[in-house]
Amino acid sequence: MQIKAKPPFLKQANKLFKKNPYLKKEFEVVIEKLTLDPFDPSLKTHKLSGELKDFWSCHITYTIRLSFKYKKGIVELIDIGTHQEIYNQT
């Protein structure tokens, strides 16, 4: 599986890791699992709905989520943050 991340995602992730350094290690574990299998049960990967219907989400921690697009062996990282930060965007 190939993992891609555009500059806006990287900026958001770096901002989050700066506030919460412990999340960086958790994020690395999730990326490793996504590389092997984006639907690993431990990730709790699920399809989003509504305006975000083209995206998937998985857990980094109980409160932090990672949203991504999945297509033909490519996982494109879209957003990272709390449930509210990711899902309640308008």
Backbone hydrogen bonds, N-H to C=O, Kabsch-Sander energy under -0.5 kcal/mol:
donor,donor_aa,acceptor,acceptor_aa,energy
2,Q,73,G,-2.7
4,K,75,V,-2.9
6,K,77,L,-0.7
9,F,6,K,-0.9
10,L,6,K,-2.0
11,K,7,P,-2.5
12,Q,8,P,-2.0
13,A,9,F,-2.9
14,N,10,L,-2.6
15,K,11,K,-2.0
16,L,12,Q,-2.2
17,F,13,A,-2.8
18,K,14,N,-1.9
19,K,15,K,-1.5
20,N,16,L,-2.2
23,L,20,N,-2.1
24,K,21,P,-1.3
25,K,21,P,-0.5
26,E,22,Y,-1.1
27,F,23,L,-2.9
28,E,24,K,-2.2
29,V,25,K,-1.9
30,V,26,E,-2.1
31,I,27,F,-2.6
32,E,28,E,-2.1
33,K,29,V,-2.1
34,L,30,V,-2.9
35,T,31,I,-2.2
36,L,32,E,-1.4
37,D,33,K,-3.5
40,D,37,D,-1.9
43,L,40,D,-2.2
44,K,40,D,-0.5
44,K,41,P,-1.0
45,T,40,D,-0.5
46,H,57,S,-2.4
48,L,55,F,-2.5
52,L,49,S,-1.5
53,K,50,G,-1.7
55,F,52,L,-2.3
56,W,68,F,-3.3
57,S,46,H,-2.2
58,C,66,L,-2.1
59,H,43,L,-2.7
60,I,61,T,-0.6
60,I,64,I,-3.0
61,T,64,I,-1.6
65,R,81,G,-3.7
66,L,58,C,-2.4
67,S,79,D,-2.8
68,F,56,W,-2.6
69,K,76,E,-2.4
71,K,74,I,-2.2
74,I,71,K,-1.4
75,V,2,Q,-3.3
76,E,69,K,-2.5
76,E,74,I,-0.6
77,L,4,K,-3.2
77,L,75,V,-0.7
78,I,67,S,-2.9
79,D,67,S,-1.4
81,G,65,R,-2.0
83,H,63,T,-0.7
86,I,82,T,-2.1
87,Y,83,H,-2.8
88,N,84,Q,-1.7
89,Q,86,I,-0.6
